[in-house]
């Protein structure tokens, strides 16, 4: 699918390049050609302004001018070279010209006796010439009778050759640009689709994992209810075991759906974080007290420490004066959820030893939370994946969790502009470190 989309994007980019380049190059070519013709026309007009008075005198036979004097007059005006001229009377007889062969091919009786100037570009195939010319009718000043016409032209082979070279250059650059656009378009489309491909793959994996996780509790609920329905004549007390399983799986299913909804809102930027000054010690103490009984029930030692600037280590009974330096700006419910997830994981994967929750001030006005256990630890190759959704890693770390807790925890930390680190040794334990910016009120 992505290969087809990449090819489509490449073609779209190439088409855009072709259209833009075609419009640009056509405009450049048309502008150069128009400017060239304008300059040539201006040069011809300058010659016409100098020659017209003499041409009128010749056609009106003033002073008895003859052919030799006509040529001498035009020679004196320096109309030889790339400029062409011819003068004809009312009968079409050629009176004077500097290029007889050209005059023979350029004269067209059909355009004689016109009342206005006629501009045209003529290609003389036999002479390999391109002439830009104008035909100017001349009339008697008193009788307004047609007296003849003056043709003036300029050879524009050099100018056309330059324009054709420009055209060739534009075509060559266009072909090279087309090849470059195809290569660049293929590369750029690949880069543009890379995050989309990763997101698509994560979404596919997320859907597959979510379906699997949802299927398990639903299957357990259905099988236990089938057992209860099979014992329809028995009392609720007799079916207590099966109904208890249903209740347990229902709670698990509810937690799973809640976690999925949280991550879905986080992905779509719909999850709002209410930022307020929060007592970070009070939040962690509340989570600690909520789970302390579960840890002690497993025979674990539960420790809560606060290290203030005075480096005094205290227990859960820390006085309120120390708490003023541990103020963070954030969402109290989400920060409580963060502390609860970390402490719950520590208790779940620790079978003997102790759990230590430590709060301390760090550098650059940051507060640091360390949750350390003496549990089974995390393999090094798994540590970079533990924040992936539904990742459970080590098969020894089996629990009823769906593998979403740490993904939610990381999202909460990043939403509060913090950082999460993990240190773990298999068989010795794990430390999760949360670094959050302290509120400015804590430093006042």
N, C-alpha and C positions, 0 to 999 in steps of 0.2 A: 504493500500500500504506500509506504513512504517513498519507495523508489519511483513510483508513478507520480506522486505529488512533487518529488524533487525534479523530475523531468518537466512536469508542467510549469513549475516555478521558473526553471531555467528558460523554457520557451517564452514565458511571459516577459522575463527580463530581456531576452534577446529581441523580442518584438518591440519592446519599449525603446531599446537602444537603436534599433533600425529606424523606427519612426522619428526619434529625436535627431539622429544623425542625418537621415534623409531630408528632414525639414531644414536642419542647419546648413548642410552642404548645398542644398538647392538654393537656399537664400543667399549664401556666399557667392555661388556661381552666378545667380541672376544679378546680384549687386555688382559684381566685377564686370559682367558683360554690359550692364546698363551704364556704369561709370565710364567704361572704355568708349562706348558709342557716344556718350555725352561729350567726352574730351575730343573725339574725332570730329563730331559735329561742330564743336566750338572752333576748331582749327579751320574747318571748311568755311564757316561763316566769316572768319577773319579774312580769308582769301577772297571771299565773295565781296566783302565790303571794299576791298582794294581794286578788284577787277571790274565790278559792275559799271562804274563811270566810263571806263575805257571801252567796255563792250557796247554801251549805248551809243557812244560816239561812232564806233565802227559801223554798227547796224544802221545808223542814220546818215552814213556817208559824210560825216563832218570832216572838213579839211582834206577830202579826197584820200583818205588813208587806204593803203593797199596792203596786200598780204604780208609783204616783208616787214613793213612798219608795224603790222599787228603782232607778228612774232617777236619783233624787237621789244615791243611794249610789254608783252607777257614775260619775255626773258628778263626784262628790267624789274618786273614784279617778283621774280624768282619763284615762278610757279612750276618749274621743272622738277624732276626727281620723283618723289612718291606722290606728288600732287598731279592730278589730271584735269585738263580743261578742254572744252570744245565749244565753238560758237557757230551757230547756224542761223541763217536768215529765215524769213517767213515761209519760203518755199522748201526748206529743209536742206539747203545747200550748205556744206561745211565750209566755213570761212577761215577758220583757224583752229588748230589743235596742237598739243605737244606730244600726243600719242595716237597717231592715225589708226593703228590696228585696233586699239581699245575703243576709239571713237566709233569705228565701224560697227562694233558689236553692241555698243551701249545705246545707240540712237534707236528710239522707238517712236515711229510716227503717230502711233495711237495716243501717246501722252502729250503730243505737241498741242500748242494753243490752250494750255491749261491756264486758269486764272490764279493759281496759287503754286507755291513751291511744292515739289514732290521729292521726298526723301526715300531712298531705297538702298538695299545692299545687294550687289550683283556678284555672282560667282561666274568667272570666266574660265571654263574648264580647259579650253585649248591653251590658254596662257598661264594657267595655274595661278590666277589672280582673284582676289576678293576686293571689291571696290565699294567703298561707302560713298554715295554720290547724291547730289541734289540737282534738280532741273529747275531753273528760274526763268519764267517767261518774261520777255521784255516788250513793252508797248511804247508807241509814239507818244511823247508827253502832251501833244496838242490834240491829235485826232484820236488817241487811245486805240489805234489800230495795232494789231499784233505785228511786231517787227521781227521777232526771232526768239531764240532761247539760248541761255548759257548753262552749260553743264560743268559742274565742278565736282571732283571726287578725290578721294585719298585711298591709296593702297593700304589695306589693313591686315595683310598676311602675318606680319610680325605680332600684331596685337592678338589676332585670332589664335596664332600658335601658342602665345602665352596663356590665353584662356583655355585652350585645349590641354595644355600641360597642367593647368590648375584642375581641370576636370579629371584628368588621369590620376593626379595625386589624390584628389578626393575619393575616387573609386578605390585606389589601392589602400589608402588609409581606412576606408570603410570596410574593405574585405579583412584587413588585419584586425580592425576593431571588432568585426563580427566574430572572428575566431576568438579574440580576447574576451568578448562579451559572453560567448558560450562557455569558455573555461571559467571565467570569473563568476558567471551566473550559476554554474554547476557547483562551484565551491561555496559561494555565498548561500545558496539555497540549502546546501548540506549543513552549513553552520547554523542557519536560521532554524532548520528542522531538528537540530540536535537536542535542544531542551524540550521541544515538543515530543520528540521520540522518547526521551527519558521519562517525561511526564506520562505519556501514554503507557509505557511499559510499567511504570509504578502504579498507574491506575489499574491496569490489567491484573497486576500482581495483588494489588489491594483488594480488588473485587473477588479474585480467586480465594485469597486468604480469609476475607470477611465471610464469604459464602461457606467456607469450611468451618470457621469458628461458629457461625450461626447454626450450621447444620447439626453440630455435635450436641449442644444443649436441647435443641428441638427434638432430636432423635431420642435423647434420654427422657425428656418429658413425655413424649409419645409412648415410649416403651413402658414407662412406669404407670401411665394412665391406662394403658392396655391391661396391665396386671391388675390394677384396681377395678377396672370394669369386669375383668374375669372373676373377681371376688365380690360380685355385686351383693350377695347375701350377707357378707361380713360387715362388721361395724367399722367406723372410722378408726377406732383404736387398733383394730386388727390390721388395717392398711396404713398405719402410721408411718412405717418405714418407707413405703413407696411414695406416699404423699410428701414426706420430708425431702425425698430426692427431687420431687417435682418443684417444691419450694426453693430448694438450694439452686437448682438449675435455672429457675425463673429469675432469681436474684442475679446469678451470673449473666444471664441473657440481658437483663436490664442494665447491668454495668457495662457490658460490651456495647450495647446500643448507645448508651450515653457517651462512651469514649469515641465511638465512631462518629457520632453527631458533633462532638467537640472538634475532632480532626477535620471533618468535612467543612465546618464553619471556619476553621483556621485556614484551610486551603482556599476558600472562596472569599477570605478577608471580611467575613460577616461576624466573626467573633470579636466583640468589643471588649477592650481592656479599660476598666475604670481606674484611672491613675489618681491616687491619693496618698498622703504620707501614712506609712504603715509602721507599726512597732514590730520589727522583724523578730525580736526575741519572743514577744507574746504569741506571734503566729506559730513559731516553731515549738514553743512550750505547749500550746494547745494540741498540735499534732502529736507531740511526744506523749502527753498525758492520755490521749485517745488510744494509743497503741501500746503503752507501757505494760498494761496488764497482759496483753497477748504475748509480749516478749518474755515477761516473767513466768507466764504459764508454760513456756518452753524451757524454762530453766536458765534464761539468759540474764546477764547483768545489764541493766539499762542505765546509762550515764548521760547526763545533760550538763555541758560545761560552757561557761562564758569567759572569754579571756579579754579583759578590758585593757586600756592603755597602761594601766598599772601592773599588768601581767598577773593580776590576782585571779586564780582559778576558783570558780564557785560551782555549786550544784544547782538543782532546780530551784532552790530557795533564794536565788539571786535577788538583791533588793532593787527597787525601781529606779534608783539613781543611775545605775549602770546602763539601764535600757535606753537612756536618752541619746546615746551615741550610736544606736543601731536602728536608725530610722531610714527606711527606703521608700521610694515613690513607686506605687504599683497597685495592683488589684488584690485585695486581701483574700478573696475567695480562691483566686488562682494561685496565689503564693502558698496558701494553706494546702491546696491540692498538690503543689510541688513538694512541700515538706512531707506530706502524707505518703506520696508515692515512693519517695526515697527511703523513708523509714520503714514502710511496709515491705519493700523489696529486701531491705537489710534483714528484717525479722524472718521473712519467708525463706531466705537462702542461708540462714545461719542456724546450725543445729546445736552448737555449744559455744560457750565463750561469752562475748559481750558485744553490746552495741553502744557506740559513742557518738553523741551529737555535740558538735563544738562550734561555737560562734566566736568570731574574732574580727578585729579591724585589720584591713589590709592596706596596701600602699595606694596612694592617689585617691583617697577618699572612697574606698570600696569596703564592703562588708563581705566576709567569707563564711560560708557554712560548709562544714565537713561532716558527712555522715559515714562513719566507719564501722565495718562489721568484721567478725572473725569467721566468716562463712567459707563457702566452697571456692569462691573466687571466680574469675572469668578468664578464659584462655586469651592469650594475646591476639591471636588471629580473629577472635570474635569481638574484641573491644571496639573495632571501627564499625561494627554492624549493630551494636546493641541499641542504637537509637533509631534503627529502621523499624517500620511498622510490622508487627506480627513476628518479629525476629525473637526466637527463644534460645538460639545458640546451643549451648551444652545440653545434651539430653539428660544429664544428671540433675539439671535445674528444672525439674518438672513441677508444675503447679497448675492451678486452675486458671491462671491469668492468660490473656490473649496475646500478650506481647505488645501492648499499646502504651503501657504506662510511661516508659522512658521516652517514647516519641512525644507524648503529651508534655512531659517534663521539659524536654528540650525546647519545645515550642513556647512554653511559659517563660523560660529563662531568656530566650531570644526576644520575646515580646517585651521584656523588661530591660532590654539592652545589656544583658548580662552574658556570662560565659559559664559553660559546664565542662568540667574535666573529670576524668576517671583514672584511678590507679588501682591495679588489681594483681594479685599473685595467687595462682591456683593453689588451693589448700590452706592459704593463710588469711585471705580476706580481701575486702574491696573498700575503697574510699571514693565517694562521689563528692566533688567540690563544686560549690555554687558561688560565683563571684558576681555581686550586684553592686551598682553604684549607690552610694549612700546619699540621702537627701541633704541639701544644703543646710537644713535646720539642725542637722547633727553636728555641724562644725561651727555653729554660731557661738 
